[in-house]
Amino acid sequence: HEETDCQEVTVCSGLSPVCPKPHAKENLTICSQGTRVCLKGVCAESACVKHGLQQCDCPGDNMKEKCH
């Protein structure tokens, strides 16, 4: 399996008919071009969560303005 924003790369050994499942990266790893964070191997939550803030939908591109 190839590496994704929220999962580590895994390599098949060739000794088993089944490849290992990918390992989840650490929770709160930034993903989706810096707009979200990983939880349990899935890019799922707003990046605001990493800073203990709540997401809001303010206009503009500044991520600091989108978290309160």
N, C-alpha and C positions, 0 to 999 in steps of 0.2 A: 504494500500500500504506500502511496506517496504521502509526503508530509502535507498537512493542511494548516490553516491558521490555528486550529485547536487540537490537532492530533499529530503525534510524532510519526516519523516514517517507520515502517516495519519491513523486515526482510525475510523472505521465505528461505528456509534452510535447504530445501530439496529432499530432506529426509522424511518429511511428513506430507501427506496429501492435503493437509490444511495449513494455511498460513496463519501466523499469530494475528490476533486482533490488534489494531492500532492502540497505542497508549495515549490517553488524554494529556494534553499540556496542562500546566498549572492553572487552576481557576484564576480568573481576572487577568489572564494574558490578553493583550490588546489584539483585536482581529477586525476584519471588515474595514480595512483602510483607516483604522484608528477610531471608528465610530462605535464599536461594540467590544464586549469582553467575552472570553470563553467561560463556560460553566459546564463541568463534567464532559468535556470534549466537544461541546457544541458552541458555536458563536451565537449567543442568545440574548445577552443583556446589554443595555446601554453602557457606554464607557463611563457615564456619570457614577455608576455603582462602585467603580474602583475607587472613587474619591469620596464615597459616603454621601453622594448627592442624588437628587431626583432629576430625571430627564424632563425637559419641557421643550416645546416647539417654538422657540423664539426665532424670528427671521435672522438671516445672516449665516455666514459660513464659520464663524468663530466658535469652536467647540466649548470654550469657557463660558460663552454667553448662553449655550444650550443646556447648561447644568446649573441648578440652584440648590 
